[in-house]
Amino acid sequence: MTQTVAPLTDREFVQFQRFIHEVAGISLSEAKKPLVSGRLAKRLQHLQFNSYGSYFQLITSGTAPEETQIAIDLLTTNETYFFREARHFEHLRSLLKERKPGGAPFRVWSAACSTGEEPYSIAMMLADLLPPQEWEVLASDVSARVLETARRGHYPMTRAAHVPPEYLRRFCMRGIDVEEGTLLVSRVLRECVEFAQINLNAARLPTLGKFEVVFLRNVLIYFDGETKRRVVQQVLDFLRPGGYLYIGHSESLHDMGLPVRGVAPAIYRKE
């Protein structure tokens, strides 16, 4: 028998707002109340809870860390596609074409990689323009669920509308029969991308080394001002002087007092 779940109250919504802000730095507006209710409803039914308050007590009790991670995954908005925001990839291509052969690997960090389309787009371009030993891609996200999808590299073909046809032929396999309408990123390319679960809102990030380019796109919009500045400052610590930071076109680092200079829309160079 299916448990009847009481509607999400304003008080319960505030609890979840505080929870996801404290854990991941994400600020949920009042307009997100239906999203919270809808995304968590199946978990309440699965666990046979009749209220969101009971579920909140579980995920904050410290006794069910796996369920806490599931809640974080569900409350993290993930929406992306291959070669999103083409100007960033045009800029990246220009950097790669200017690069002299040899030297240390050209390292790129996709710092909020979601389901993986962004880092695989980066890897396709790097594999096209540089020898295998001369580039590295690190992809990270706070959500374990989306990282599982990213590692598989299996997507609806609709996500690939902006992939150059040559890249589709070289780096992807089209699904047939029951997999028709999907694509699988080639195993060789999948093995070239390192995935890691990293919470950008953590007080201290793991040791990652230095990068020439960091993609930090379409995640800052979910942070309040103070959290945004702290997250960007921590990310910049891993960017080489003269390296480039790409953010979403609806985002800005204006008046943050950070050691960067805008060089194009949503593209910043570290001073």
Phi and psi restraints in degrees (value plus and minus 20) as a CYANA .aco file:
   2 THR   PHI     -95.2   -55.2
   2 THR   PSI     111.2   151.2
   3 GLN   PHI     -93.2   -53.2
   3 GLN   PSI     112.9   152.9
   4 THR   PHI     -98.9   -58.9
   4 THR   PSI     107.5   147.5
   5 VAL   PHI    -122.3   -82.3
   5 VAL   PSI     107.7   147.7
   6 ALA   PHI     -89.1   -49.1
   6 ALA   PSI     128.8   168.8
   7 PRO   PHI     -78.3   -38.3
   7 PRO   PSI     131.7   171.7
   8 LEU   PHI     -88.4   -48.4
   8 LEU   PSI     100.3   140.3
   9 THR   PHI    -103.1   -63.1
   9 THR   PSI     144.9   184.9
  10 ASP   PHI     -80.9   -40.9
  10 ASP   PSI     -60.2   -20.2
  11 ARG   PHI     -83.5   -43.5
  11 ARG   PSI     -62.9   -22.9
  12 GLU   PHI     -86.3   -46.3
  12 GLU   PSI     -59.1   -19.1
  13 PHE   PHI     -80.7   -40.7
  13 PHE   PSI     -61.3   -21.3
  14 VAL   PHI     -81.3   -41.3
  14 VAL   PSI     -57.6   -17.6
  15 GLN   PHI     -82.2   -42.2
  15 GLN   PSI     -64.1   -24.1
  16 PHE   PHI     -89.7   -49.7
  16 PHE   PSI     -55.0   -15.0
  17 GLN   PHI     -76.9   -36.9
  17 GLN   PSI     -68.6   -28.6
  18 ARG   PHI     -86.0   -46.0
  18 ARG   PSI     -59.7   -19.7
  19 PHE   PHI     -79.7   -39.7
  19 PHE   PSI     -72.8   -32.8
  20 ILE   PHI     -92.3   -52.3
  20 ILE   PSI     -46.0    -6.0
  21 HIS   PHI     -90.6   -50.6
  21 HIS   PSI     -63.8   -23.8
  22 GLU   PHI     -87.7   -47.7
  22 GLU   PSI     -58.0   -18.0
  23 VAL   PHI    -100.5   -60.5
  23 VAL   PSI     -67.0   -27.0
  24 ALA   PHI    -139.8   -99.8
  24 ALA   PSI     -21.9    18.1
  25 GLY   PHI      57.2    97.2
  25 GLY   PSI     -12.8    27.2
  26 ILE   PHI    -104.7   -64.7
  26 ILE   PSI     111.1   151.1
  27 SER   PHI    -120.8   -80.8
  27 SER   PSI      96.6   136.6
  28 LEU   PHI    -118.7   -78.7
  28 LEU   PSI     103.0   143.0
  29 SER   PHI     -96.7   -56.7
  29 SER   PSI     149.8   189.8
  30 GLU   PHI     -78.5   -38.5
  30 GLU   PSI     -49.5    -9.5
  31 ALA   PHI     -87.3   -47.3
  31 ALA   PSI     -33.5     6.5
  32 LYS   PHI    -108.8   -68.8
  32 LYS   PSI     -17.0    23.0
  33 LYS   PHI     -78.4   -38.4
  33 LYS   PSI     -65.7   -25.7
  34 PRO   PHI     -81.9   -41.9
  34 PRO   PSI     -54.5   -14.5
  35 LEU   PHI     -83.2   -43.2
  35 LEU   PSI     -66.6   -26.6
  36 VAL   PHI     -80.8   -40.8
  36 VAL   PSI     -66.4   -26.4
  37 SER   PHI     -80.2   -40.2
  37 SER   PSI     -67.7   -27.7
  38 GLY   PHI     -87.0   -47.0
  38 GLY   PSI     -60.3   -20.3
  39 ARG   PHI     -94.1   -54.1
  39 ARG   PSI     -49.0    -9.0
  40 LEU   PHI    -113.5   -73.5
  40 LEU   PSI     -33.9     6.1
  41 ALA   PHI     -76.7   -36.7
  41 ALA   PSI     -62.8   -22.8
  42 LYS   PHI     -86.4   -46.4
  42 LYS   PSI     -53.6   -13.6
  43 ARG   PHI     -87.3   -47.3
  43 ARG   PSI     -60.2   -20.2
  44 LEU   PHI     -82.1   -42.1
  44 LEU   PSI     -62.3   -22.3
  45 GLN   PHI     -85.8   -45.8
  45 GLN   PSI     -61.7   -21.7
  46 HIS   PHI     -81.7   -41.7
  46 HIS   PSI     -60.0   -20.0
  47 LEU   PHI    -109.3   -69.3
  47 LEU   PSI     -21.5    18.5
  48 GLN   PHI      40.4    80.4
  48 GLN   PSI      22.6    62.6
  49 PHE   PHI    -113.0   -73.0
  49 PHE   PSI     125.1   165.1
  50 ASN   PHI    -123.8   -83.8
  50 ASN   PSI     -17.8    22.2
  51 SER   PHI    -168.8  -128.8
  51 SER   PSI     131.4   171.4
  52 TYR   PHI     -89.0   -49.0
  52 TYR   PSI     -48.4    -8.4
  53 GLY   PHI     -83.0   -43.0
  53 GLY   PSI     -59.5   -19.5
  54 SER   PHI     -85.1   -45.1
  54 SER   PSI     -60.1   -20.1
  55 TYR   PHI     -86.4   -46.4
  55 TYR   PSI     -59.6   -19.6
  56 PHE   PHI     -81.3   -41.3
  56 PHE   PSI     -61.3   -21.3
  57 GLN   PHI     -80.9   -40.9
  57 GLN   PSI     -58.8   -18.8
  58 LEU   PHI     -83.7   -43.7
  58 LEU   PSI     -69.3   -29.3
  59 ILE   PHI     -94.8   -54.8
  59 ILE   PSI     -34.0     6.0
  60 THR   PHI    -127.3   -87.3
  60 THR   PSI     -16.1    23.9
  61 SER   PHI    -101.9   -61.9
  61 SER   PSI     -39.2     0.8
  62 GLY   PHI      64.6   104.6
  62 GLY   PSI     -21.0    19.0
  63 THR   PHI    -116.0   -76.0
  63 THR   PSI     -29.5    10.5
  64 ALA   PHI    -156.6  -116.6
  64 ALA   PSI      46.6    86.6
  65 PRO   PHI     -79.7   -39.7
  65 PRO   PSI     -52.5   -12.5
  66 GLU   PHI     -85.9   -45.9
  66 GLU   PSI     -59.5   -19.5
  67 GLU   PHI     -90.3   -50.3
  67 GLU   PSI     -54.5   -14.5
  68 THR   PHI     -80.9   -40.9
  68 THR   PSI     -61.9   -21.9
  69 GLN   PHI     -85.8   -45.8
  69 GLN   PSI     -57.9   -17.9
  70 ILE   PHI     -81.2   -41.2
  70 ILE   PSI     -63.2   -23.2
  71 ALA   PHI     -82.3   -42.3
  71 ALA   PSI     -61.8   -21.8
  72 ILE   PHI     -81.8   -41.8
  72 ILE   PSI     -64.9   -24.9
  73 ASP   PHI     -78.2   -38.2
  73 ASP   PSI     -64.0   -24.0
  74 LEU   PHI     -89.5   -49.5
  74 LEU   PSI     -50.4   -10.4
  75 LEU   PHI    -110.9   -70.9
  75 LEU   PSI     -20.7    19.3
  76 THR   PHI    -116.1   -76.1
  76 THR   PSI      99.1   139.1
  77 THR   PHI     -97.1   -57.1
  77 THR   PSI     107.6   147.6
  78 ASN   PHI    -150.8  -110.8
  78 ASN   PSI      96.0   136.0
  79 GLU   PHI    -168.3  -128.3
  79 GLU   PSI     100.4   140.4
  80 THR   PHI    -179.5  -139.5
  80 THR   PSI     154.2   194.2
  81 TYR   PHI    -178.8  -138.8
  81 TYR   PSI     148.1   188.1
  82 PHE   PHI     -86.1   -46.1
  82 PHE   PSI     119.4   159.4
  83 PHE   PHI      34.0    74.0
  83 PHE   PSI      21.8    61.8
  84 ARG   PHI     -88.4   -48.4
  84 ARG   PSI     119.2   159.2
  85 GLU   PHI      39.8    79.8
  85 GLU   PSI      58.3    98.3
  86 ALA   PHI     -78.5   -38.5
  86 ALA   PSI     -49.5    -9.5
  87 ARG   PHI     -82.1   -42.1
  87 ARG   PSI     -52.9   -12.9
  88 HIS   PHI     -84.4   -44.4
  88 HIS   PSI     -60.5   -20.5
  89 PHE   PHI     -93.3   -53.3
  89 PHE   PSI     -50.9   -10.9
  90 GLU   PHI     -85.0   -45.0
  90 GLU   PSI     -61.4   -21.4
  91 HIS   PHI     -86.2   -46.2
  91 HIS   PSI     -63.6   -23.6
  92 LEU   PHI     -80.2   -40.2
  92 LEU   PSI     -62.2   -22.2
  93 ARG   PHI     -80.1   -40.1
  93 ARG   PSI     -60.9   -20.9
  94 SER   PHI     -84.9   -44.9
  94 SER   PSI     -56.6   -16.6
  95 LEU   PHI     -85.2   -45.2
  95 LEU   PSI     -61.7   -21.7
  96 LEU   PHI     -88.5   -48.5
  96 LEU   PSI     -56.4   -16.4
  97 LYS   PHI     -90.6   -50.6
  97 LYS   PSI     -46.2    -6.2
  98 GLU   PHI    -102.8   -62.8
  98 GLU   PSI     -34.5     5.5
  99 ARG   PHI     -89.8   -49.8
  99 ARG   PSI     117.4   157.4
 100 LYS   PHI    -105.7   -65.7
 100 LYS   PSI     123.6   163.6
 101 PRO   PHI     -80.2   -40.2
 101 PRO   PSI     131.7   171.7
 102 GLY   PHI      64.5   104.5
 102 GLY   PSI    -193.1  -153.1
 103 GLY   PHI      63.6   103.6
 103 GLY   PSI    -192.9  -152.9
 104 ALA   PHI     -87.2   -47.2
 104 ALA   PSI     133.7   173.7
 105 PRO   PHI     -80.3   -40.3
 105 PRO   PSI     124.9   164.9
 106 PHE   PHI     -99.7   -59.7
 106 PHE   PSI      92.5   132.5
 107 ARG   PHI    -127.3   -87.3
 107 ARG   PSI     112.9   152.9
 108 VAL   PHI    -146.3  -106.3
 108 VAL   PSI     116.4   156.4
 109 TRP   PHI    -134.5   -94.5
 109 TRP   PSI      99.9   139.9
 110 SER   PHI    -113.6   -73.6
 110 SER   PSI      77.9   117.9
 111 ALA   PHI    -104.6   -64.6
 111 ALA   PSI     -29.5    10.5
 112 ALA   PHI    -162.7  -122.7
 112 ALA   PSI      50.3    90.3
 113 CYS   PHI     -98.7   -58.7
 113 CYS   PSI     -30.4     9.6
 114 SER   PHI      31.8    71.8
 114 SER   PSI    -151.3  -111.3
 115 THR   PHI    -105.0   -65.0
 115 THR   PSI     -12.2    27.8
 116 GLY   PHI      84.0   124.0
 116 GLY   PSI     -27.1    12.9
 117 GLU   PHI     -81.2   -41.2
 117 GLU   PSI     -57.4   -17.4
 118 GLU   PHI     -84.8   -44.8
 118 GLU   PSI     -75.1   -35.1
 119 PRO   PHI     -83.4   -43.4
 119 PRO   PSI     -52.5   -12.5
 120 TYR   PHI     -89.2   -49.2
 120 TYR   PSI     -54.0   -14.0
 121 SER   PHI     -82.3   -42.3
 121 SER   PSI     -64.5   -24.5
 122 ILE   PHI     -81.1   -41.1
 122 ILE   PSI     -66.2   -26.2
 123 ALA   PHI     -83.4   -43.4
 123 ALA   PSI     -57.7   -17.7
 124 MET   PHI     -79.6   -39.6
 124 MET   PSI     -64.9   -24.9
 125 MET   PHI     -88.3   -48.3
 125 MET   PSI     -61.4   -21.4
 126 LEU   PHI     -84.9   -44.9
 126 LEU   PSI     -62.8   -22.8
 127 ALA   PHI     -84.9   -44.9
 127 ALA   PSI     -49.2    -9.2
 128 ASP   PHI     -92.9   -52.9
 128 ASP   PSI     -56.1   -16.1
 129 LEU   PHI    -129.1   -89.1
 129 LEU   PSI     -33.6     6.4
 130 LEU   PHI    -150.1  -110.1
 130 LEU   PSI     132.9   172.9
 131 PRO   PHI     -83.9   -43.9
 131 PRO   PSI     134.5   174.5
 132 PRO   PHI     -75.1   -35.1
 132 PRO   PSI     -57.3   -17.3
 133 GLN   PHI     -98.4   -58.4
 133 GLN   PSI     -23.4    16.6
 134 GLU   PHI    -127.4   -87.4
 134 GLU   PSI      -3.6    36.4
 135 TRP   PHI    -171.8  -131.8
 135 TRP   PSI     135.0   175.0
 136 GLU   PHI    -164.2  -124.2
 136 GLU   PSI     124.7   164.7
 137 VAL   PHI    -148.2  -108.2
 137 VAL   PSI     105.1   145.1
 138 LEU   PHI    -127.7   -87.7
 138 LEU   PSI     112.3   152.3
 139 ALA   PHI    -144.8  -104.8
 139 ALA   PSI     111.3   151.3
 140 SER   PHI    -157.4  -117.4
 140 SER   PSI     137.1   177.1
 141 ASP   PHI    -177.9  -137.9
 141 ASP   PSI     139.0   179.0
 142 VAL   PHI     -97.7   -57.7
 142 VAL   PSI     -41.2    -1.2
 143 SER   PHI    -114.0   -74.0
 143 SER   PSI      99.7   139.7
 144 ALA   PHI     -86.2   -46.2
 144 ALA   PSI     -54.1   -14.1
 145 ARG   PHI     -83.8   -43.8
 145 ARG   PSI     -66.8   -26.8
 146 VAL   PHI     -91.2   -51.2
 146 VAL   PSI     -49.0    -9.0
 147 LEU   PHI     -87.0   -47.0
 147 LEU   PSI     -53.6   -13.6
 148 GLU   PHI     -82.0   -42.0
 148 GLU   PSI     -64.4   -24.4
 149 THR   PHI     -82.5   -42.5
 149 THR   PSI     -62.5   -22.5
 150 ALA   PHI     -81.8   -41.8
 150 ALA   PSI     -63.7   -23.7
 151 ARG   PHI     -83.7   -43.7
 151 ARG   PSI     -54.1   -14.1
 152 ARG   PHI     -89.1   -49.1
 152 ARG   PSI     -56.7   -16.7
 153 GLY   PHI      47.3    87.3
 153 GLY   PSI       9.9    49.9
 154 HIS   PHI    -134.1   -94.1
 154 HIS   PSI     100.9   140.9
 155 TYR   PHI    -157.2  -117.2
 155 TYR   PSI     136.6   176.6
 156 PRO   PHI     -83.9   -43.9
 156 PRO   PSI     122.5   162.5
 157 MET   PHI     -80.8   -40.8
 157 MET   PSI     -44.4    -4.4
 158 THR   PHI     -81.4   -41.4
 158 THR   PSI     -44.4    -4.4
 159 ARG   PHI     -93.9   -53.9
 159 ARG   PSI     -33.1     6.9
 160 ALA   PHI    -123.1   -83.1
 160 ALA   PSI      -2.2    37.8
 161 ALA   PHI     -79.0   -39.0
 161 ALA   PSI     -48.4    -8.4
 162 HIS   PHI    -121.8   -81.8
 162 HIS   PSI     -13.7    26.3
 163 VAL   PHI     -97.1   -57.1
 163 VAL   PSI     106.8   146.8
 164 PRO   PHI     -75.3   -35.3
 164 PRO   PSI     117.0   157.0
 165 PRO   PHI     -71.7   -31.7
 165 PRO   PSI     -58.0   -18.0
 166 GLU   PHI     -82.7   -42.7
 166 GLU   PSI     -59.4   -19.4
 167 TYR   PHI     -88.2   -48.2
 167 TYR   PSI     -57.5   -17.5
 168 LEU   PHI     -79.8   -39.8
 168 LEU   PSI     -61.9   -21.9
 169 ARG   PHI     -88.7   -48.7
 169 ARG   PSI     -60.7   -20.7
 170 ARG   PHI    -101.0   -61.0
 170 ARG   PSI     -56.7   -16.7
 171 PHE   PHI    -136.2   -96.2
 171 PHE   PSI     -20.8    19.2
 172 CYS   PHI    -155.2  -115.2
 172 CYS   PSI     134.9   174.9
 173 MET   PHI    -137.9   -97.9
 173 MET   PSI     109.0   149.0
 174 ARG   PHI     -99.0   -59.0
 174 ARG   PSI     118.2   158.2
 175 GLY   PHI     -92.9   -52.9
 175 GLY   PSI     126.5   166.5
 176 ILE   PHI    -146.6  -106.6
 176 ILE   PSI     144.7   184.7
 177 ASP   PHI      35.6    75.6
 177 ASP   PSI    -141.3  -101.3
 178 VAL   PHI     -88.4   -48.4
 178 VAL   PSI     -37.9     2.1
 179 GLU   PHI    -117.2   -77.2
 179 GLU   PSI     -11.2    28.8
 180 GLU   PHI     -79.4   -39.4
 180 GLU   PSI     121.1   161.1
 181 GLY   PHI      68.7   108.7
 181 GLY   PSI     -11.7    28.3
 182 THR   PHI    -148.6  -108.6
 182 THR   PSI     149.6   189.6
 183 LEU   PHI    -156.4  -116.4
 183 LEU   PSI     134.0   174.0
 184 LEU   PHI    -143.2  -103.2
 184 LEU   PSI     103.0   143.0
 185 VAL   PHI     -84.2   -44.2
 185 VAL   PSI     116.7   156.7
 186 SER   PHI     -78.2   -38.2
 186 SER   PSI     128.0   168.0
 187 ARG   PHI     -79.2   -39.2
 187 ARG   PSI     -60.4   -20.4
 188 VAL   PHI     -78.3   -38.3
 188 VAL   PSI     -64.4   -24.4
 189 LEU   PHI     -91.2   -51.2
 189 LEU   PSI     -60.0   -20.0
 190 ARG   PHI     -78.2   -38.2
 190 ARG   PSI     -58.5   -18.5
 191 GLU   PHI     -93.5   -53.5
 191 GLU   PSI     -31.7     8.3
 192 CYS   PHI    -108.3   -68.3
 192 CYS   PSI     -29.3    10.7
 193 VAL   PHI    -127.7   -87.7
 193 VAL   PSI     106.2   146.2
 194 GLU   PHI    -114.4   -74.4
 194 GLU   PSI     106.3   146.3
 195 PHE   PHI    -127.3   -87.3
 195 PHE   PSI     122.2   162.2
 196 ALA   PHI    -168.2  -128.2
 196 ALA   PSI     122.9   162.9
 197 GLN   PHI    -105.9   -65.9
 197 GLN   PSI      93.7   133.7
 198 ILE   PHI    -154.6  -114.6
 198 ILE   PSI     109.5   149.5
 199 ASN   PHI    -114.1   -74.1
 199 ASN   PSI      88.4   128.4
 200 LEU   PHI     -83.7   -43.7
 200 LEU   PSI     -37.5     2.5
 201 ASN   PHI    -109.4   -69.4
 201 ASN   PSI     -19.8    20.2
 202 ALA   PHI     -83.9   -43.9
 202 ALA   PSI     130.7   170.7
 203 ALA   PHI     -82.6   -42.6
 203 ALA   PSI     -49.6    -9.6
 204 ARG   PHI    -163.6  -123.6
 204 ARG   PSI     107.4   147.4
 205 LEU   PHI    -107.7   -67.7
 205 LEU   PSI     135.7   175.7
 206 PRO   PHI     -86.2   -46.2
 206 PRO   PSI     145.5   185.5
 207 THR   PHI     -92.4   -52.4
 207 THR   PSI     101.6   141.6
 208 LEU   PHI    -142.0  -102.0
 208 LEU   PSI     -30.4     9.6
 209 GLY   PHI      62.0   102.0
 209 GLY   PSI    -190.7  -150.7
 210 LYS   PHI    -127.1   -87.1
 210 LYS   PSI     129.7   169.7
 211 PHE   PHI    -144.6  -104.6
 211 PHE   PSI     131.4   171.4
 212 GLU   PHI    -102.2   -62.2
 212 GLU   PSI     -52.2   -12.2
 213 VAL   PHI    -161.1  -121.1
 213 VAL   PSI     118.5   158.5
 214 VAL   PHI    -145.3  -105.3
 214 VAL   PSI     106.7   146.7
 215 PHE   PHI    -113.5   -73.5
 215 PHE   PSI      96.4   136.4
 216 LEU   PHI    -149.1  -109.1
 216 LEU   PSI      46.5    86.5
 217 ARG   PHI    -127.6   -87.6
 217 ARG   PSI     117.2   157.2
 218 ASN   PHI      39.0    79.0
 218 ASN   PSI      14.4    54.4
 219 VAL   PHI    -143.5  -103.5
 219 VAL   PSI     -50.1   -10.1
 220 LEU   PHI     -84.4   -44.4
 220 LEU   PSI     -45.2    -5.2
 221 ILE   PHI     -84.5   -44.5
 221 ILE   PSI     -36.9     3.1
 222 TYR   PHI    -112.2   -72.2
 222 TYR   PSI     -23.4    16.6
 223 PHE   PHI    -123.4   -83.4
 223 PHE   PSI     130.9   170.9
 224 ASP   PHI     -97.8   -57.8
 224 ASP   PSI     153.2   193.2
 225 GLY   PHI     -76.9   -36.9
 225 GLY   PSI     -66.8   -26.8
 226 GLU   PHI     -85.7   -45.7
 226 GLU   PSI     -64.5   -24.5
 227 THR   PHI     -84.8   -44.8
 227 THR   PSI     -61.4   -21.4
 228 LYS   PHI     -77.8   -37.8
 228 LYS   PSI     -67.7   -27.7
 229 ARG   PHI     -84.8   -44.8
 229 ARG   PSI     -61.6   -21.6
 230 ARG   PHI     -84.4   -44.4
 230 ARG   PSI     -62.5   -22.5
 231 VAL   PHI     -83.7   -43.7
 231 VAL   PSI     -67.3   -27.3
 232 VAL   PHI     -83.7   -43.7
 232 VAL   PSI     -60.3   -20.3
 233 GLN   PHI     -81.6   -41.6
 233 GLN   PSI     -62.3   -22.3
 234 GLN   PHI     -84.8   -44.8
 234 GLN   PSI     -61.1   -21.1
 235 VAL   PHI     -84.9   -44.9
 235 VAL   PSI     -60.7   -20.7
 236 LEU   PHI     -82.8   -42.8
 236 LEU   PSI     -46.0    -6.0
 237 ASP   PHI     -81.3   -41.3
 237 ASP   PSI     -42.0    -2.0
 238 PHE   PHI    -118.3   -78.3
 238 PHE   PSI     -18.6    21.4
 239 LEU   PHI    -119.0   -79.0
 239 LEU   PSI     110.5   150.5
 240 ARG   PHI     -84.6   -44.6
 240 ARG   PSI     128.8   168.8
 241 PRO   PHI     -76.4   -36.4
 241 PRO   PSI     111.8   151.8
 242 GLY   PHI      67.9   107.9
 242 GLY   PSI     -24.9    15.1
 243 GLY   PHI     -98.7   -58.7
 243 GLY   PSI     151.6   191.6
 244 TYR   PHI    -139.6   -99.6
 244 TYR   PSI     119.8   159.8
 245 LEU   PHI    -133.7   -93.7
 245 LEU   PSI     105.9   145.9
 246 TYR   PHI    -127.1   -87.1
 246 TYR   PSI     108.5   148.5
 247 ILE   PHI    -141.1  -101.1
 247 ILE   PSI     153.5   193.5
 248 GLY   PHI     -89.1   -49.1
 248 GLY   PSI     132.4   172.4
 249 HIS   PHI     -89.5   -49.5
 249 HIS   PSI     -35.3     4.7
 250 SER   PHI    -114.9   -74.9
 250 SER   PSI     -12.7    27.3
 251 GLU   PHI    -133.4   -93.4
 251 GLU   PSI     144.4   184.4
 252 SER   PHI    -172.7  -132.7
 252 SER   PSI     129.9   169.9
 253 LEU   PHI    -128.7   -88.7
 253 LEU   PSI      -1.9    38.1
 254 HIS   PHI     -81.1   -41.1
 254 HIS   PSI     116.9   156.9
 255 ASP   PHI      41.3    81.3
 255 ASP   PSI       7.4    47.4
 256 MET   PHI    -115.1   -75.1
 256 MET   PSI     -31.0     9.0
 257 GLY   PHI      48.3    88.3
 257 GLY   PSI      10.8    50.8
 258 LEU   PHI    -113.7   -73.7
 258 LEU   PSI     135.6   175.6
 259 PRO   PHI     -98.8   -58.8
 259 PRO   PSI      37.7    77.7
 260 VAL   PHI    -155.8  -115.8
 260 VAL   PSI     138.5   178.5
 261 ARG   PHI    -149.9  -109.9
 261 ARG   PSI     109.4   149.4
 262 GLY   PHI     -89.3   -49.3
 262 GLY   PSI     109.8   149.8
 263 VAL   PHI    -136.1   -96.1
 263 VAL   PSI     -35.0     5.0
 264 ALA   PHI    -187.4  -147.4
 264 ALA   PSI     146.1   186.1
 265 PRO   PHI     -73.5   -33.5
 265 PRO   PSI     101.6   141.6
 266 ALA   PHI      46.0    86.0
 266 ALA   PSI      -0.1    39.9
 267 ILE   PHI    -146.5  -106.5
 267 ILE   PSI     104.3   144.3
 268 TYR   PHI    -144.6  -104.6
 268 TYR   PSI     123.9   163.9
 269 ARG   PHI    -129.0   -89.0
 269 ARG   PSI     112.2   152.2
 270 LYS   PHI     -95.5   -55.5
 270 LYS   PSI     110.3   150.3
